[in-house]
Amino acid sequence: MTDSKFPPAPLTVEGSCILHQMFRSRQEPDHAAIRRTASAIQALGPKTALYSMLGHKADWMLVHFRPTFEDLNDVEIQLDGAGLRKFAEPSTSYVSVVELGLYESTGKFHAEMREKGIEAYSEAWDLAAAEILERQKGAMAARLFPEIPPAKYICFYPMDRRRGEANNWYTVPMADRAHMMHEHGMNGRRYAGKVRQIISGSVGFDDWEWGVDLFAEEPLDFKRLIYEMRFDEVSAVYAEFGPFYIGVRRTPAELIAIAGGK
């Protein structure tokens, strides 16, 4: 059991801010606006990616990785100024930030603080936690501030941890949560090299708790990975999944051809 004197939440480190923008094409698009928007997307560089979507939920999705929320807002303003909304109507969006949960480090940290008799959220506790987070952030910089993978396909979905009457993730002791997350991660590693996964936190930013981006060259790997991992206890008992969005990576030039920019 987790000592009740210590916070039940694991320490986390955060990295890139992420914005997913989903759009539906307008029936009478502005051709000049399409060309201007394509040029604007090209100018945004490798931290922005364009996808043509399958199904009815959206026709297009733009994904942006940026250092700050202000940078994300600047991207929105630039694209609107280029005329994006003159040919594409927003259908939904998602705001989050790359997040890594430090379950193992948190357990060791709590044990150390307990041995030293340091009270949670005291000045000494906060200083020690800040040191750990800064050290972990440096060690995990590549995972916290990734490039958008160049894979052909993307699968994005939001998710929550269950808070039902019978099964409530937020009442499970931290040690048990850490064990389940470890098993979940080990099973997912079997798809290393096939599927790249980027987890982002959205508590306080959007309607779900996390966003999940999967990138792969073979879309069936999404199905296999998600299906197999649903047998893990952390998913089978405690996961709630939102809508899934599947897209194909496209270039700005293809946007012009597909959207009717002539």
Beta strands, then each sheet from edge to edge (+ up, - down):
strand 1: 11-25
strand 2: 48-53
strand 3: 60-66
strand 4: 88-102
strand 5: 153-161
strand 6: 195-201
strand 7: 210-216
strand 8: 239-241
strand 9: 245-250
sheet 1: 8+ 5- 7+ 6- 4+ 1- 3+ 2- 9+
end
